[in-house]
Structure formats: C-alpha cells, structure tokens
Amino acid sequence: MSRHVPVVLLFVLLSSWLAASYGVRFALMEDTRWVGLCLEDAARWECQARAGLGYLIHFRLIAWAALVAAVIAFFIPGYSGRALAVLALLLGLPALVLYSASLAVFALVLAGLRLVRAQA
C-alpha cells in the first residue's frame, strides 16, 4: 500500500463529513418549513433531533469537545495522538459549519498541526 493512501482516505472522509455537515445545516437547521412543522407536532423525531442539535450549538458542546480532543491529542505521542487528532477534526468540522467557528478554528488548527507533526 502506498504511503499516500491514508492521507487520501482521510481527505475523502473529511470532505464527505464537511458536505454532510452542510447538508444538516441547510436542510434541517435553516430550512423554514421545519419551524412550522415543529410548531404543529414537536414530538416528531426530526424536531427532536433539531432541538437537540440546537442545544449542542447553543452551548457550543461540539466545539468544546473538538478543542479538548485537539489539545489532548497534541500532547499524546504515537498512534493514539493521531487518532485523537482525527477525532478532533471530525468534531471540529461540524462545529465550524454549525455556528461555533470561533472555537472550532482553534481545534482544527491544533488537530491539523498534530497530524503533520513529524514522528519522533
């Protein structure tokens, strides 16, 4: 296996995850038809998911989780640190898209720096 295959796979995974995050943002969070539907029947699973995601966005829990994972990954050596940095990237992209850009930017930069750091 080529040494560039994991990098390409990670890039494809992150690109797909970014597209899915934008899909959730524009199809579920910003679509005005959900406001009317959720006022009529708040027990729908879509409305419950929208409300739960709204709380995660409001309290910036996704962004804080990404930042904590990135900071911890920065200090853990080896494969565990790299895996935690990938997790921080996977948490940071939706946080960036879903209105928590101020914290998510730092998480993405730290996780990216951890991934490109040379092996000791």
FENNOR-V413957 format. One record per run of one state. SS is the DSSP state (~ for helix, > for strand, _ for the rest). FROM is the first residue (numbers start at 1). TO is the last residue. If there is no record, write none. Layout:
ss=SS from=FROM to=TO
ss=SS from=FROM to=TO
//
This chain:
ss=_ from=1 to=4
ss=~ from=5 to=29
ss=_ from=30 to=32
ss=~ from=33 to=40
ss=_ from=41 to=44
ss=~ from=45 to=58
ss=_ from=59 to=60
ss=~ from=61 to=75
ss=_ from=76 to=77
ss=~ from=78 to=97
ss=_ from=98 to=100
ss=~ from=101 to=116
ss=_ from=117 to=120
//
